[in-house]
Amino acid sequence: MTRILLGVAGEGFGHSSRAELVCQRLLAAGHDVLIAASMRSLDYLSPLFPGRVEQVFGLSFAQKHGKILPVRTTLRNIAGYRAGFKLNRLLWKHLKSFQPQLVLSDFEPFTARWAKRNSVPCIAVDNEHLLTMCRLDGTDVGRKNRWLAKAVTRGYRIGAQAYIIPYFFNAPVIHKKAQLAPPLVRNAVLEIKPQEQPHLTVYSTYSDDGIKERLIETFCRFPEQSFFIYGFNDLPRQNNCTFKKISAGGFLNDLAKGRGVIANAGLSLISECLYYKKRMLLVPVAAHFEQALNAHYIQRLGLGLSARSLNEQNVSTFLDSLEKACPDSPDILHPDNDRFFQILNQTATGLGLPLGLD
């Protein structure tokens, strides 16, 4: 039995859902796990693992229309630092009694720094380090956005003994401590059998009336195709557009059973589409470098299309592509939970702490 501290970033559903799977597998293997989480991850994980989740001060990003605002982000975190310092001191005292033997940090800086200061082995498990530890193709994203994304990621690189990067494509790894792994998918994903019903599943990041009207105007030009649309509060139905109440289970069910997906380019959604073998039309959130990178590789690998905005032309092109089978290439890392945990176990074994996860 190993005592493990699992640090989880507070923003982004991918971090908390990955932590859920990691904690479940570690507990099933007989280990003692303490989770340090903040913000959304704290809210998500606390009811799942009662008595095992402690609050940590987490850095947050100020955004407008999906774009990170560096100055406002800095001021927000400075303003919260005093309260955060007291919070982390309380966790520090708790860790003295728990005495972790291994730290797993999913883009959570406090736990990684604690490991370094106390000479405890640390494994970083996150997708963000792809930006700094792999050689990537260029995209049409501006240099400023790419530089900002790398700068933020470098700020979280704090002396881990190893880096596991779950991602959906192969890229040359340029750091000796890093390795790629296939992405994880939630148990809820594994429980739904994919089908091919006639609808397309749509998720809109923005929910204002102007966006809704533009979606209706665009999709109504394809009357033979039905669209199930998530992301809006009210639920009108107009011609071939059916607006649905936001529901994780409902969206996942429609995703698994539809012809394809139109959405932004987050890693979690892409991983689920790959698992179900659904083609994608991806519109990255504006000025979000990682999403633009994801969409670039989805198109490059023949898994779907990338677009800066949604219009009649790219929807038409996407509909024409739906008859093509999803490619099978060694450059694609399909979701594989067992393989991910094999890599985690091998990495921990290399640090002298076998976890028995294979």
ABEGO torsion letter per residue (X at the ends): XBBBBBBBBABEAAAAAAAAAAAAAAAAAGBBBBBBBBEAAAAAAAAABBGABBBBBBBBBBBBGGBBBAAAAAAAAAAAAAAAAAAAAAAAAAAAAAGBABBBBBGBAAAAAAAAAAGBBBBBBBAAAAAAABBBBBBABBAAAAAAAAAAAAAABBGBABBBBBBABBBBBABAABBBBBBBBBAAAAABBBBBBABBBBBBABABAAAAAAAAAAAAABAABBBBBBGBABBBBBEABBBBBBBAAAAAAAAAABABBBBBABAAAAAAAAAAGBBBBBBBBBGBAAAAAAAAAAAAAGAEBBBABBBAAAAAAAAAAAABBBBBBAABBBBBAAAAAAAAAAAAAAAGBBAGAX
